[in-house]
Amino acid sequence: MRTAYHEQLDSLTSQLGEMCGLAGSAMERATQALLQADLVLAEQVISDHEQISALSVRAEESAFVLLALQAPVAGDLRSVVSSIQIVADVDRMGALALHVAKIARRRHPQHVLPEEVNGYFAEMGRVAVELGNAAQEVLITRDPEKAARIQEEDDAMDDLHRHLFTVLMDREWKHGVTAAVDVTLLSRFYERFADHAVEVARRVIFQVTGTYPTEEQIPTPR
Amino acid sequence: MRTAYHEQLDSLTSQLGEMCGLAGSAMERATQALLQADLVLAEQVISDHEQISALSVRAEESAFVLLALQAPVAGDLRSVVSSIQIVADVDRMGALALHVAKIARRRHPQHVLPEEVNGYFAEMGRVAVELGNAAQEVLITRDPEKAARIQEEDDAMDDLHRHLFTVLMDREWKHGVTAAVDVTLLSRFYERFADHAVEVARRVIFQVTGTYPTEEQIPTPR
């Protein structure tokens, strides 16, 4: 039975990893849709979102079945409980990619972004994909050092987010209030995407060590 | 043992309810701080946030101990798993109140809001408190009808959120980009606060019935 149990747990972990990968590539395509005012791509992200939601439901069910049939204890129990929490974070990452795609669709055929901030969002998209992949890798390898490295990507995202606000507020913003509102929301979506990836990493560290990382190692996203 | 178990589960539910109440009153005070540029109140929300975080940790631990020592099954297992998920939502409600307080503090001694939108935020604050109280009540009573009523409050919040965007975008906004950015973020924080309260209600319905409400009964917050 222990073997069957560990197979089920591995399968649950793979599901979570797959979700991270999907969330990352959804954000990648949403970013392309945004930068190129590409309606087809935006629609694709929106319709593909169903897939992440379905995986969420399946992963939650798998975790529930594991608890019900195997009644795991100690480290094994911790793994399953963390998985349930991780599902919510990755599901949210997918929803944030969906939000970006929806803004791209809403403004089509116009571009959402003034050209001056395109570079920021191209970079935020790049970091988001890396975070999705890194979270997937951390889930599979359970390597605390890799988990800590997610923090660096998150710092990069926070820097971009802060810089964008400087562009919006400190200089002469010439692109009107609508563009400012869109940029504010979009920037917030990317920042939250990164925060959830960090949260996944924190949960994995908890799975492995039984304690959450200290604020110095991986700060709690707020 | 069953009695001890149910006492522990009741105590966990009370902890979650208490967290909802605290999150609601944090949002109430954050709203006052915002509307009156009240630094003392903003600081109070910020320092009190520790209390919600501590309760989150305690509630998670209680749920973990319940799983480890009692290995509940069926409906009881569902209750504990839902509780773990609910902790994350209520913790986030507290964090969103914290965000509002921090914006009030950042702009002090100035008012964050142009007078024209004060009414919207006063109303959003009022709805947020009702949502906190309603979520608490739903947790304690486990009444699906009360849970469905949370949806009405959330609809009210969504309306306010949409109207605010109309004010920002469709009319002549005369208050500059900084105020527009603040209003955008703040409005988003209140909307998310409401979404998490709805999510708590959905989880309670799942606890009671074993299935999530349909989209018509309580739509998934996105």
HADDOCK unambig.tbl for C-alpha pairs under 7 A between the chains (distance, minus, plus):
assign (segid A and resid 68 and name CA) (segid B and resid 73 and name CA) 5.66 0.50 0.50
assign (segid A and resid 71 and name CA) (segid B and resid 71 and name CA) 5.71 0.50 0.50
assign (segid A and resid 73 and name CA) (segid B and resid 68 and name CA) 5.65 0.50 0.50
assign (segid A and resid 85 and name CA) (segid B and resid 85 and name CA) 6.56 0.50 0.50
assign (segid A and resid 95 and name CA) (segid B and resid 222 and name CA) 6.53 0.50 0.50
assign (segid A and resid 169 and name CA) (segid B and resid 177 and name CA) 6.50 0.50 0.50
assign (segid A and resid 169 and name CA) (segid B and resid 178 and name CA) 5.48 0.50 0.50
assign (segid A and resid 177 and name CA) (segid B and resid 169 and name CA) 6.48 0.50 0.50
assign (segid A and resid 177 and name CA) (segid B and resid 177 and name CA) 6.22 0.50 0.50
assign (segid A and resid 177 and name CA) (segid B and resid 180 and name CA) 6.84 0.50 0.50
assign (segid A and resid 178 and name CA) (segid B and resid 169 and name CA) 5.48 0.50 0.50
assign (segid A and resid 180 and name CA) (segid B and resid 177 and name CA) 6.85 0.50 0.50
assign (segid A and resid 180 and name CA) (segid B and resid 181 and name CA) 6.81 0.50 0.50
assign (segid A and resid 181 and name CA) (segid B and resid 180 and name CA) 6.80 0.50 0.50
assign (segid A and resid 181 and name CA) (segid B and resid 181 and name CA) 6.13 0.50 0.50
assign (segid A and resid 181 and name CA) (segid B and resid 184 and name CA) 6.21 0.50 0.50
assign (segid A and resid 184 and name CA) (segid B and resid 181 and name CA) 6.21 0.50 0.50
assign (segid A and resid 222 and name CA) (segid B and resid 95 and name CA) 6.56 0.50 0.50
